[in-house]
Amino acid sequence: MKSIIARLLMAALVLGGVGCSGGSGPSNERLEQAFADGRSGIWLSGHGILVRELGTTGSEQRFQVRISEDLSIVLKRDIEAASRISAQPQDRLSFHGRYEFHGGGGTVSRIHPDPSQPGGGG
């Protein structure tokens, strides 16, 4: 039962940011610093504007999200571990997951609830 409640709370954190027109969401400072330093393997939170859904590959739903004028990332959500996110371009998304650097911006994966990961996963 605790696992189900934890998953629902984590899903609410991610989905709570979808479609919000106000508020800024979690700080992007840690994400922007990880990108600037070229660091990977960092658990962080952030927010951005959905540019477009990149589709689903295997069991991952992927999104391109603009963090700032200079930084866009890809969010990856494991749809076998958690339900799909329904979002439209220009929706504000808040997220928590594991950041991996690449020169094009980076990827934040594991944005699904996972009690075995830091902070209970994404």
Secondary structure, DSSP 8 states (H G I E B T S, - for coil): -HHHHHHHHHHHHHHHTTT--SS--S--HHHHHHHHHT--SEEEEEEEEEEEEEEEETTEEEEEEEEETTEEEEEEEETTTS------TT-EEEEEEEEE--TT--EEE--SB-TTSGGGB-
